[in-house]
């Protein structure tokens, strides 16, 4: 009776949404497999399942791991995880209950989630899946409780009060599974069910996520006079100051931009001014498009024509440093000039707006009408394999990514984030801009990520705790910044390219913490997965990081590995094409339906990466489809060959004792591996290099000694010296340029 009253009480608070309860058979044995988000899960499951159920409950010695609750009821199947006899008895009792036609519920993660990621199933539950026989297995996803006081949203002892991020709870019952091929198939279906159930836009009547303008407004109002964003130019704004300046810039821009002018370009370095310009356009219901100032004029003009940009916001000081930008086919608006001429009426209007209550200001600016599916920005890809593609990212795409990133890394009010990535980079746009405006962390910015010493000094002065960058920038900081510069950092996240093992090892030895490798792409807004930093591990019981991997998928994503040729879903441990599904997957490419269609396999986005996923859910990138060569019918990963050659050259320099900055180029890239057509084998491997510490013959011999298949070893005659290795502005290899150079050499 008490449990029923509790269920009714909490149902009134959380107003749970029940999805597909018809999937639960009303008669006969059935196994319900659930994720574990809060201590309330058993209450809601017992109330809304539709039939009497029995829970399988572990009895841990540490009470905080699996809190006891009367919600489980008296008719439970309890066991001691440390006792093999108790586990065997539990498995037998559960099997008997299923044969007797009962509904049995298990929480195979064995613990409440700290990050909302689905944890690997514990081995003691494997036997239950095997003993099910013909009984259906129904995956059940329970969501919406993470962040509440009943969850473990933050580490024990954190002074930050948990907040509920979602408006309503969700209980989704998946389609029954019969005779599963091991627990992994159930795990994969439960992970996918969670993504489907919490997909923004599936239930338009229920806004789960604020749009960014409303989110920024509420977050800055929350912190009021506390510092929110600052940069090295001296700009330092509080929460109230940030909102006031956003509103003033919005008033100014409305005088120069036409009412029908939707897409507006921005050419600014990473700074407070850059943040304000982007946010002001969002508040004015426009779409900011940050142009890549490392692109050529032809490429930028292509982007401008593609999305119909009439005006580009920039800074006169920044514009003078890049005189080639004058040739862009657009009209420039210089923010310094505009702000010097701000009329008194605009200042007064901005001030009056900033003083309005939040709900009134939202209605006045029309922010309450913005929808999660509205377009937030168009970010152009780096163009590594062709013309840049305009990736359309909605409000919910980026919001879901910001939330997932926050949940995994456990951000709080004590965190200080150093943003050095430009906002034309999706990693910078999501983390540096919206992370600082919408999350409780403070943001600091520096205009030039290549000024390593200044970046290090800023990190030391401001006690930076979170640092996002690319491995290329990280290598520069590693060479030039003393050990004390990044001592306060406990979350160093490199992205956009693969992390070299020697850099990871050197960084740990020098700065006392490990780089946490992750993976992202612009089409995913952008963070897909990340290894949780050692200093931020939620508990010692579940694996949250694994060296060599990119981590486990962030909340809101599910990943599967498929055969590139047949499309068959592959089990753990097998390599194949990585496909992704989730709330952060892009809306598509701007006015390019053919490319959009080619990128999707139904609801799944094909990343173009060759990867495998192990039994614990960690993802290992082993290659990229565009960086695979087909020799004699066999696929050869060019990235793997490239890494082996780099390791041989690095080890050689260390043996000689002259491994230094002189040996490595400024960007650390000396070689690149590509392929060209070959009459005999279809393709042949080509190595482009700027300088070599060994002869090609010696390198090939060492590759064979390293047990590399002979087919994968390039011929010494296919080593070609070039003046420079083609790179993009972000520091990544320009695959298109490398391929073009190789083809020209063998034309």
TORDOVEX-697445 format. One line per 5 residues: number of its first residue (from 0); for each residue x, y, z of C-alpha. Coordinates in nm, 2 decimals. Example, Ala and Ser with C-alpha at 12.3 -4.5 7.8 and 13.67 -1.06 7.14 Angstrom:
0	1.23:-0.45:0.78 | 1.37:-0.11:0.71
***
This chain:
0	0.00:0.00:0.00 | 0.28:0.24:0.09 | 0.46:0.16:-0.23 | 0.15:0.24:-0.43 | 0.10:0.57:-0.25
5	0.46:0.66:-0.32 | 0.42:0.57:-0.69 | 0.11:0.79:-0.72 | 0.28:1.08:-0.54 | 0.59:1.07:-0.77
10	0.38:1.02:-1.07 | 0.21:1.35:-1.01 | 0.55:1.52:-0.99 | 0.73:1.36:-1.29 | 0.42:1.29:-1.51
15	0.58:0.99:-1.67 | 0.53:0.92:-2.04 | 0.47:0.55:-2.11 | 0.58:0.42:-2.45 | 0.46:0.09:-2.60
20	0.35:-0.09:-2.28 | 0.17:-0.33:-2.52 | 0.51:-0.49:-2.58 | 0.49:-0.65:-2.23 | 0.30:-0.98:-2.25
25	0.02:-1.00:-1.99 | 0.06:-1.37:-1.94 | 0.35:-1.61:-1.93 | 0.71:-1.57:-1.82 | 0.89:-1.25:-1.94
30	1.23:-1.10:-1.85 | 1.24:-0.72:-1.82 | 1.59:-0.58:-1.87 | 1.62:-0.22:-1.74 | 1.88:0.05:-1.72
35	1.92:0.21:-1.37 | 1.89:0.59:-1.33 | 1.76:0.65:-0.99 | 1.62:0.50:-0.67 | 1.27:0.57:-0.81
40	1.30:0.33:-1.10 | 1.14:0.03:-0.92 | 0.84:0.24:-0.80 | 0.75:0.35:-1.15 | 0.82:0.02:-1.31
45	0.60:-0.16:-1.06 | 0.32:0.09:-1.12 | 0.33:0.11:-1.50 | 0.44:-0.23:-1.61 | 0.08:-0.36:-1.61
50	0.15:-0.68:-1.42 | 0.30:-0.81:-1.10 | 0.68:-0.83:-1.12 | 0.97:-0.97:-0.92 | 1.30:-0.79:-0.89
55	1.65:-0.94:-0.89 | 1.84:-0.73:-0.64 | 2.21:-0.75:-0.54 | 2.29:-0.69:-0.18 | 2.62:-0.49:-0.17
60	2.81:-0.43:0.15 | 2.84:-0.06:0.04 | 2.49:0.06:0.08 | 2.54:0.36:-0.15 | 2.61:0.14:-0.45
65	2.25:0.00:-0.48 | 2.03:0.18:-0.23 | 1.78:-0.04:-0.05 | 1.42:0.06:-0.12 | 1.08:-0.07:-0.01
70	0.98:-0.02:-0.37 | 1.13:-0.36:-0.45 | 0.87:-0.53:-0.24 | 0.90:-0.84:-0.03 | 0.88:-1.09:-0.32
75	1.24:-1.02:-0.45 | 1.52:-1.25:-0.56 | 1.83:-1.13:-0.36 | 2.19:-1.24:-0.39 | 2.54:-1.15:-0.28
80	2.76:-1.06:-0.58 | 3.07:-1.17:-0.39 | 2.93:-1.52:-0.33 | 2.94:-1.77:-0.62 | 2.69:-2.00:-0.45
85	2.45:-1.71:-0.40 | 2.48:-1.61:-0.76 | 2.41:-1.96:-0.88 | 2.10:-1.98:-0.65 | 1.98:-1.65:-0.79
90	2.01:-1.77:-1.15 | 1.82:-2.09:-1.07 | 1.54:-1.90:-0.89 | 1.51:-1.65:-1.17 | 1.49:-1.93:-1.43
95	1.22:-2.12:-1.22 | 1.02:-1.80:-1.19 | 1.03:-1.75:-1.57 | 0.92:-2.11:-1.63 | 0.63:-2.05:-1.38
100	0.50:-1.77:-1.59 | 0.62:-1.48:-1.37 | 0.76:-1.14:-1.48 | 1.12:-1.10:-1.36 | 1.30:-0.76:-1.36
105	1.68:-0.73:-1.37 | 1.91:-0.42:-1.36 | 2.21:-0.58:-1.53 | 2.44:-0.27:-1.50 | 2.45:-0.35:-1.12
110	2.46:0.01:-1.01 | 2.30:0.35:-1.05 | 2.44:0.54:-1.34 | 2.67:0.83:-1.26 | 2.69:0.96:-1.62
115	2.37:0.83:-1.78 | 2.58:0.61:-2.01 | 2.46:0.25:-2.03 | 2.73:0.06:-1.84 | 2.84:-0.29:-1.95
120	2.63:-0.58:-1.81 | 2.77:-0.76:-1.51 | 2.87:-1.13:-1.58 | 2.63:-1.28:-1.32 | 2.33:-1.19:-1.53
125	2.47:-1.37:-1.84 | 2.33:-1.70:-1.72 | 1.98:-1.56:-1.69 | 1.98:-1.47:-2.06 | 2.09:-1.83:-2.14
130	1.82:-1.98:-1.92 | 1.53:-1.78:-2.06 | 1.45:-2.04:-2.32 | 1.15:-1.93:-2.52 | 1.05:-1.66:-2.27
135	1.06:-1.31:-2.43 | 1.31:-1.05:-2.32 | 1.17:-0.70:-2.31 | 1.42:-0.41:-2.29 | 1.29:-0.13:-2.07
140	1.44:0.22:-2.08 | 1.37:0.46:-1.79 | 1.48:0.82:-1.84 | 1.42:1.17:-1.71 | 1.54:1.11:-1.35
145	1.91:1.18:-1.41 | 2.00:1.50:-1.23 | 1.73:1.47:-0.97 | 1.80:1.43:-0.60 | 1.71:1.06:-0.64
150	2.00:1.00:-0.89 | 2.38:0.99:-0.86 | 2.43:1.27:-1.10 | 2.74:1.40:-0.92 | 3.01:1.24:-0.71
155	2.95:1.20:-0.34 | 3.04:1.51:-0.15 | 2.99:1.76:-0.43 | 2.85:2.09:-0.30 | 2.65:2.15:-0.62
160	2.28:2.07:-0.58 | 2.15:1.84:-0.85 | 1.90:1.98:-1.09 | 1.64:1.81:-1.30 | 1.73:1.86:-1.66
165	1.43:1.70:-1.82 | 1.07:1.81:-1.79 | 0.92:1.46:-1.77 | 1.01:1.10:-1.70 | 0.99:0.84:-1.97
170	0.94:0.46:-1.95 | 0.98:0.29:-2.29 | 0.91:-0.08:-2.34 | 1.10:-0.22:-2.64 | 0.99:-0.50:-2.87
175	1.04:-0.85:-2.72 | 1.37:-1.03:-2.80 | 1.37:-1.41:-2.83 | 1.67:-1.63:-2.81 | 1.93:-1.35:-2.81
180	2.29:-1.42:-2.92 | 2.44:-1.34:-2.59 | 2.39:-1.04:-2.37 | 2.54:-0.80:-2.62 | 2.24:-0.81:-2.85
185	2.02:-0.71:-2.55 | 2.26:-0.44:-2.45 | 2.26:-0.29:-2.80 | 1.88:-0.29:-2.82 | 1.85:-0.13:-2.48
190	2.10:0.14:-2.57 | 1.91:0.21:-2.90 | 1.58:0.21:-2.72 | 1.71:0.48:-2.48 | 1.81:0.70:-2.78
195	1.47:0.65:-2.95 | 1.27:0.73:-2.64 | 1.46:1.05:-2.56 | 1.49:1.18:-2.91 | 1.39:1.55:-2.91
200	1.10:1.62:-3.15 | 0.94:1.28:-3.10 | 0.70:1.44:-2.86 | 0.66:1.80:-2.97 | 0.40:1.87:-2.70
205	0.67:1.83:-2.44 | 0.98:2.05:-2.46 | 1.26:1.85:-2.30 | 1.53:2.10:-2.38 | 1.53:2.48:-2.38
210	1.65:2.65:-2.69 | 1.99:2.82:-2.65 | 1.86:3.17:-2.62 | 1.64:3.08:-2.33 | 1.90:2.85:-2.18
215	2.17:3.13:-2.20 | 1.92:3.38:-2.05 | 1.83:3.17:-1.75 | 2.19:3.05:-1.68 | 2.33:3.41:-1.69
220	2.05:3.53:-1.47 | 2.12:3.25:-1.23 | 2.48:3.37:-1.18 | 2.40:3.74:-1.19 | 2.71:3.93:-1.07
225	2.95:3.64:-1.09 | 3.20:3.63:-1.37 | 3.09:3.42:-1.67 | 3.32:3.49:-1.97 | 3.65:3.67:-2.02
230	3.94:3.69:-2.27 | 4.30:3.81:-2.29 | 4.20:4.15:-2.44 | 4.07:4.25:-2.09 | 3.70:4.18:-2.15
235	3.55:4.03:-1.83 | 3.17:4.00:-1.81 | 2.94:3.88:-1.53 | 2.62:3.70:-1.60 | 2.41:4.02:-1.60
240	2.68:4.20:-1.81 | 2.67:3.92:-2.07 | 2.30:3.94:-2.12 | 2.30:4.33:-2.13 | 2.57:4.33:-2.40
245	2.40:4.06:-2.60 | 2.08:4.26:-2.61 | 2.27:4.58:-2.71 | 2.46:4.41:-2.99 | 2.13:4.26:-3.10
250	1.97:4.61:-3.12 | 2.27:4.74:-3.32 | 2.27:4.46:-3.57 | 1.90:4.50:-3.64 | 1.98:4.84:-3.78
255	2.21:4.71:-4.04 | 2.07:4.36:-4.13 | 1.76:4.33:-4.33 | 1.45:4.17:-4.17 | 1.46:3.88:-4.42
260	1.84:3.83:-4.39 | 1.85:3.49:-4.21 | 2.21:3.37:-4.26 | 2.48:3.60:-4.14 | 2.85:3.53:-4.16
265	3.11:3.59:-3.89 | 3.49:3.62:-3.93 | 3.63:3.67:-3.58 | 3.89:3.51:-3.36 | 3.79:3.33:-3.04
270	3.71:3.61:-2.79 | 3.42:3.76:-2.59 | 3.33:3.97:-2.89 | 3.30:3.65:-3.10 | 3.07:3.50:-2.84
275	2.85:3.81:-2.81 | 2.81:3.84:-3.19 | 2.70:3.47:-3.23 | 2.46:3.49:-2.93 | 2.31:3.82:-3.05
280	2.22:3.67:-3.38 | 2.06:3.37:-3.21 | 1.86:3.61:-2.99 | 1.75:3.78:-3.31 | 1.62:3.46:-3.47
285	1.91:3.45:-3.72 | 2.16:3.18:-3.81 | 2.53:3.26:-3.74 | 2.77:3.10:-3.98 | 3.13:3.12:-3.87
290	3.36:3.13:-4.17 | 3.69:2.95:-4.16 | 3.96:3.22:-4.20 | 4.22:2.95:-4.28 | 4.03:2.86:-4.60
295	4.13:3.01:-4.93 | 3.92:3.29:-5.08 | 3.78:3.06:-5.34 | 3.66:2.81:-5.07 | 3.51:3.08:-4.85
300	3.34:3.24:-5.15 | 3.19:2.90:-5.23 | 3.06:2.88:-4.87 | 2.92:3.24:-4.89 | 2.74:3.17:-5.22
305	2.61:2.83:-5.09 | 2.42:2.97:-4.80 | 2.35:3.32:-4.94 | 2.55:3.54:-4.70 | 2.51:3.91:-4.76
310	2.69:4.05:-4.46 | 2.99:3.93:-4.26 | 3.06:4.05:-3.91 | 3.43:4.10:-3.84 | 3.68:4.32:-3.65
315	3.88:4.59:-3.82 | 4.19:4.49:-3.62 | 4.15:4.12:-3.71 | 4.07:4.21:-4.08 | 4.39:4.41:-4.11
320	4.59:4.10:-4.01 | 4.43:3.90:-4.30 | 4.43:4.13:-4.60 | 4.33:3.85:-4.84 | 3.98:3.86:-4.69
325	3.91:4.18:-4.88 | 3.85:3.97:-5.19 | 3.55:3.79:-5.04 | 3.22:3.84:-5.23 | 3.03:4.00:-4.94
330	2.98:4.32:-4.75 | 3.17:4.35:-4.42 | 3.04:4.50:-4.10 | 3.31:4.60:-3.85 | 3.19:4.56:-3.50
335	3.42:4.83:-3.35 | 3.27:5.09:-3.59 | 2.91:4.98:-3.52 | 2.96:4.99:-3.14 | 3.12:5.33:-3.15
340	2.80:5.46:-3.32 | 2.56:5.29:-3.08 | 2.27:5.54:-3.04 | 2.15:5.62:-2.69 | 1.81:5.47:-2.77
345	1.97:5.13:-2.84 | 2.15:5.14:-2.51 | 1.84:5.24:-2.32 | 1.63:4.97:-2.50 | 1.89:4.70:-2.42
350	1.91:4.81:-2.05 | 1.53:4.81:-2.02 | 1.51:4.46:-2.18 | 1.77:4.33:-1.95 | 1.57:4.44:-1.64
355	1.26:4.26:-1.74 | 1.16:3.93:-1.57 | 1.29:3.63:-1.76 | 0.94:3.51:-1.87 | 0.85:3.86:-2.00
360	1.18:3.90:-2.19 | 1.14:3.56:-2.35 | 0.80:3.66:-2.48 | 0.91:4.01:-2.59 | 1.19:3.87:-2.80
365	0.99:3.58:-2.92 | 1.22:3.33:-2.76 | 0.93:3.12:-2.63 | 0.83:3.06:-2.99 | 1.17:2.90:-3.09
370	1.15:2.53:-3.12 | 1.42:2.26:-3.06 | 1.42:2.17:-3.43 | 1.49:2.53:-3.54 | 1.82:2.57:-3.72
375	2.10:2.70:-3.49 | 2.40:2.72:-3.72 | 2.55:2.59:-4.04 | 2.91:2.47:-3.99 | 3.12:2.39:-4.29
380	3.33:2.08:-4.27 | 3.71:2.10:-4.32 | 3.69:1.98:-4.67 | 3.96:1.71:-4.61 | 3.81:1.49:-4.88
385	3.63:1.74:-5.11 | 3.44:2.06:-5.12 | 3.33:2.18:-4.77 | 2.98:2.06:-4.68 | 2.74:2.29:-4.49
390	2.63:2.08:-4.19 | 2.29:2.20:-4.06 | 2.27:2.17:-3.68 | 1.95:2.24:-3.49 | 1.90:2.37:-3.14
395	1.83:2.02:-3.01 | 2.14:1.88:-3.19 | 2.38:2.10:-3.01 | 2.18:2.11:-2.68 | 2.18:1.73:-2.66
400	2.55:1.73:-2.72 | 2.62:1.99:-2.46 | 2.42:1.80:-2.20 | 2.58:1.47:-2.28 | 2.93:1.62:-2.26
405	2.84:1.78:-1.93 | 2.70:1.46:-1.78 | 3.01:1.26:-1.87 | 3.26:1.51:-1.74 | 3.05:1.62:-1.44
410	3.10:2.00:-1.48 | 3.02:2.22:-1.18 | 3.05:2.59:-1.07 | 3.42:2.54:-0.98 | 3.52:2.46:-1.34
415	3.70:2.71:-1.56 | 3.72:2.63:-1.93 | 3.99:2.76:-2.16 | 3.86:2.79:-2.51 | 4.13:2.83:-2.78
420	3.95:2.65:-3.07 | 3.79:2.89:-3.32 | 3.41:2.89:-3.35 | 3.42:2.78:-3.71 | 3.53:2.45:-3.56
425	3.23:2.25:-3.43 | 3.42:2.14:-3.12 | 3.49:2.50:-3.04 | 3.14:2.62:-3.12 | 2.97:2.36:-2.90
430	3.21:2.35:-2.60 | 3.38:2.69:-2.59 | 3.07:2.90:-2.67 | 2.76:2.72:-2.56 | 2.93:2.53:-2.29
435	3.03:2.85:-2.12 | 2.70:3.03:-2.18 | 2.46:2.75:-2.08 | 2.65:2.54:-1.82 | 2.77:2.65:-1.47
440	3.13:2.67:-1.58 | 3.33:2.99:-1.65 | 3.48:3.05:-1.99 | 3.81:3.21:-2.08 | 3.93:3.27:-2.44
445	4.24:3.34:-2.63 | 4.24:3.46:-2.99 | 4.53:3.26:-3.12 | 4.57:2.89:-3.03 | 4.92:2.89:-3.18
450	5.05:3.14:-2.92 | 5.15:2.85:-2.69 | 5.33:3.05:-2.42 | 5.04:3.29:-2.37 | 4.79:3.00:-2.36
455	5.00:2.83:-2.09 | 5.03:3.16:-1.89 | 4.65:3.21:-1.91 | 4.59:2.85:-1.79 | 4.82:2.90:-1.50
460	4.69:3.24:-1.40 | 4.32:3.15:-1.41 | 4.36:2.80:-1.26 | 4.20:2.64:-1.57 | 4.04:2.30:-1.50
465	3.90:2.21:-1.85 | 4.11:2.25:-2.17 | 3.97:2.15:-2.51 | 4.21:2.16:-2.81 | 4.34:1.95:-3.10
470	4.64:1.72:-3.07 | 4.83:1.95:-3.30 | 4.79:2.24:-3.05 | 4.85:2.01:-2.76 | 5.19:1.91:-2.91
475	5.28:2.28:-2.94 | 5.18:2.34:-2.58 | 5.38:2.04:-2.46 | 5.70:2.17:-2.62 | 5.67:2.53:-2.51
480	5.48:2.54:-2.18 | 5.65:2.45:-1.85 | 5.51:2.18:-1.62 | 5.33:2.43:-1.39 | 5.12:2.58:-1.66
485	4.86:2.30:-1.68 | 4.89:2.16:-1.33 | 4.54:2.28:-1.23 | 4.38:2.11:-1.54 | 4.19:1.79:-1.46
490	4.01:1.75:-1.79 | 4.23:1.79:-2.10 | 4.03:1.68:-2.40 | 4.20:1.67:-2.75 | 3.97:1.63:-3.05
495	3.95:1.65:-3.43 | 4.24:1.41:-3.50 | 4.40:1.10:-3.36 | 4.61:1.13:-3.04 | 4.97:1.01:-3.09
500	5.08:0.77:-2.81 | 5.41:0.95:-2.76 | 5.22:1.28:-2.70 | 4.99:1.11:-2.45 | 5.28:0.96:-2.26
505	5.48:1.28:-2.26 | 5.19:1.50:-2.15 | 5.12:1.27:-1.85 | 5.48:1.28:-1.74 | 5.51:1.66:-1.77
510	5.18:1.79:-1.64 | 5.07:1.51:-1.41 | 4.74:1.42:-1.58 | 4.64:1.22:-1.88 | 4.50:1.35:-2.21
515	4.15:1.20:-2.25 | 4.11:1.10:-2.61 | 3.76:1.12:-2.76 | 3.60:1.13:-3.10 | 3.37:1.37:-3.28
520	3.27:1.50:-3.62 | 3.08:1.81:-3.74 | 2.78:1.60:-3.84 | 2.74:1.49:-3.47 | 2.76:1.84:-3.32
525	3.04:1.71:-3.26 | 3.13:1.49:-2.95 | 3.04:1.13:-2.99 | 3.25:0.96:-2.72 | 3.53:1.05:-2.48
530	3.74:0.88:-2.21 | 3.65:1.03:-1.87 | 3.96:1.19:-1.71 | 4.11:1.00:-1.43 | 4.05:1.29:-1.19
535	3.68:1.28:-1.27 | 3.60:0.91:-1.25 | 3.26:0.88:-1.08 | 3.34:0.56:-0.90 | 3.60:0.28:-0.90
540	3.36:0.00:-0.99 | 3.28:0.06:-1.36 | 3.54:0.11:-1.64 | 3.51:0.47:-1.77 | 3.83:0.49:-1.98
545	4.05:0.26:-2.18 | 4.38:0.35:-2.34 | 4.38:0.34:-2.71 | 4.00:0.38:-2.73 | 3.79:0.68:-2.79
550	3.57:0.59:-2.49 | 3.21:0.49:-2.47 | 2.93:0.68:-2.64 | 2.80:0.99:-2.46 | 2.44:0.99:-2.34
555	2.20:1.04:-2.63 | 2.41:0.83:-2.88 | 2.41:0.46:-2.98 | 2.68:0.31:-3.20 | 2.68:-0.01:-3.41
560	2.95:-0.17:-3.63 | 2.83:-0.31:-3.97 | 3.00:-0.49:-4.25 | 3.08:-0.23:-4.52 | 2.99:-0.47:-4.80
565	2.68:-0.66:-4.66 | 2.55:-0.42:-4.40 | 2.53:-0.70:-4.14 | 2.55:-0.59:-3.78 | 2.88:-0.72:-3.63
570	2.93:-0.85:-3.28 | 3.19:-0.71:-3.04 | 3.55:-0.74:-3.14 | 3.49:-0.73:-3.51 | 3.60:-0.44:-3.74
575	3.35:-0.27:-3.97 | 3.19:0.06:-4.06 | 3.08:0.27:-3.76 | 2.73:0.40:-3.78 | 2.57:0.64:-3.52
580	2.22:0.72:-3.41 | 2.12:0.99:-3.17 | 1.97:1.33:-3.09 | 2.28:1.52:-3.20 | 2.30:1.37:-3.55
585	2.27:1.66:-3.80 | 1.96:1.76:-3.99 | 2.15:1.72:-4.32 | 2.38:1.90:-4.55 | 2.25:2.25:-4.66
590	2.07:2.22:-5.00 | 2.25:1.90:-5.08 | 2.00:1.61:-5.06 | 2.22:1.37:-5.26 | 2.51:1.39:-5.01
595	2.27:1.38:-4.72 | 2.10:1.06:-4.85 | 2.44:0.90:-4.92 | 2.55:0.97:-4.56 | 2.25:0.79:-4.39
600	2.15:0.43:-4.37 | 1.79:0.47:-4.26 | 1.81:0.66:-3.92 | 2.18:0.58:-3.89 | 2.46:0.81:-3.99
605	2.76:0.64:-4.15 | 3.07:0.80:-4.01 | 3.31:0.66:-4.28 | 3.53:0.52:-4.00 | 3.64:0.16:-3.96
610	3.61:0.07:-3.60 | 3.54:-0.21:-3.35 | 3.35:-0.21:-3.02 | 3.46:-0.44:-2.74 | 3.24:-0.62:-2.49
615	3.25:-0.33:-2.24 | 3.12:-0.08:-2.50 | 3.45:0.10:-2.57 | 3.51:0.20:-2.93 | 3.84:0.17:-3.11
620	3.90:0.35:-3.44 | 4.11:0.14:-3.66 | 4.10:0.33:-3.99 | 3.89:0.54:-4.22 | 3.72:0.42:-4.53
625	3.86:0.71:-4.73 | 4.21:0.61:-4.59 | 4.18:0.24:-4.69 | 4.36:0.10:-4.99 | 4.24:-0.22:-5.17
630	4.54:-0.43:-5.27 | 4.48:-0.76:-5.44 | 4.12:-0.76:-5.30 | 4.23:-0.70:-4.94 | 4.16:-0.38:-4.75
635	4.47:-0.21:-4.61 | 4.44:0.06:-4.34 | 4.67:0.34:-4.45 | 4.65:0.51:-4.10 | 4.79:0.20:-3.94
640	5.09:0.19:-4.18 | 5.14:0.56:-4.13 | 5.15:0.52:-3.75 | 5.40:0.23:-3.77 | 5.64:0.44:-3.99
645	5.61:0.74:-3.76 | 5.70:0.52:-3.46 | 6.00:0.37:-3.64 | 6.13:0.72:-3.72 | 6.06:0.85:-3.37
650	6.24:0.56:-3.20 | 6.53:0.60:-3.43 | 6.57:0.97:-3.33 | 6.55:0.88:-2.97 | 6.82:0.62:-3.01
655	7.04:0.88:-3.17 | 6.96:1.12:-2.89 | 6.86:1.41:-3.12 | 6.48:1.39:-3.10 | 6.39:1.75:-3.06
660	6.19:2.03:-3.21 | 6.45:2.06:-3.49 | 6.37:1.71:-3.60 | 5.99:1.76:-3.60 | 5.83:2.03:-3.81
665	5.61:2.29:-3.65 | 5.30:2.08:-3.69 | 5.47:1.75:-3.61 | 5.39:1.60:-3.95 | 5.68:1.45:-4.16
670	5.51:1.18:-4.36 | 5.17:1.09:-4.50 | 5.06:0.76:-4.65 | 4.82:0.75:-4.95 | 4.75:0.52:-5.24
675	4.74:0.55:-5.62 | 4.60:0.31:-5.89 | 4.81:0.01:-5.99 | 4.76:-0.22:-6.28 | 4.87:-0.54:-6.10
680	4.71:-0.51:-5.76 | 4.44:-0.24:-5.82 | 4.62:0.01:-5.59 | 4.96:0.06:-5.44 | 5.07:0.24:-5.12
685	5.26:0.56:-5.16 | 5.46:0.74:-4.88 | 5.51:1.11:-4.90 | 5.77:1.26:-4.68 | 5.96:1.58:-4.61
690	6.27:1.42:-4.45 | 6.36:1.08:-4.33 | 6.60:0.96:-4.06 | 6.63:0.62:-4.23 | 6.64:0.50:-4.59
695	6.32:0.37:-4.74 | 6.48:0.03:-4.76 | 6.55:0.03:-4.38 | 6.20:0.15:-4.30 | 6.04:-0.13:-4.51
700	6.27:-0.39:-4.34 | 6.17:-0.27:-3.99 | 5.80:-0.28:-4.09 | 5.84:-0.65:-4.18 | 6.03:-0.71:-3.85
705	5.73:-0.55:-3.67 | 5.51:-0.84:-3.81 | 5.33:-0.61:-4.06 | 5.18:-0.82:-4.34 | 5.40:-0.80:-4.65
710	5.10:-0.68:-4.85 | 5.08:-0.37:-4.62 | 5.45:-0.28:-4.66 | 5.51:-0.02:-4.93 | 5.78:-0.07:-5.18
715	6.09:0.15:-5.12 | 6.05:0.29:-5.47 | 5.71:0.44:-5.37 | 5.86:0.67:-5.11 | 5.85:1.02:-5.26
720	5.99:1.34:-5.11 | 5.78:1.65:-5.11 | 5.84:2.01:-4.99 | 5.55:2.01:-4.74 | 5.27:1.77:-4.63
725	4.93:1.93:-4.72 | 4.75:2.03:-4.40 | 4.42:2.20:-4.32 | 4.40:2.51:-4.10 | 4.30:2.29:-3.80
730	4.62:2.10:-3.83 | 4.46:1.78:-3.97 | 4.60:1.61:-4.28 | 4.44:1.75:-4.60 | 4.35:1.41:-4.74
735	4.23:1.56:-5.07 | 4.55:1.75:-5.11 | 4.76:1.45:-5.02 | 4.57:1.24:-5.27 | 4.61:1.50:-5.54
740	4.99:1.53:-5.47 | 5.03:1.16:-5.49 | 4.83:1.14:-5.82 | 5.04:1.42:-5.97 | 5.37:1.24:-5.88
745	5.24:0.92:-6.05 | 5.06:1.08:-6.34
***
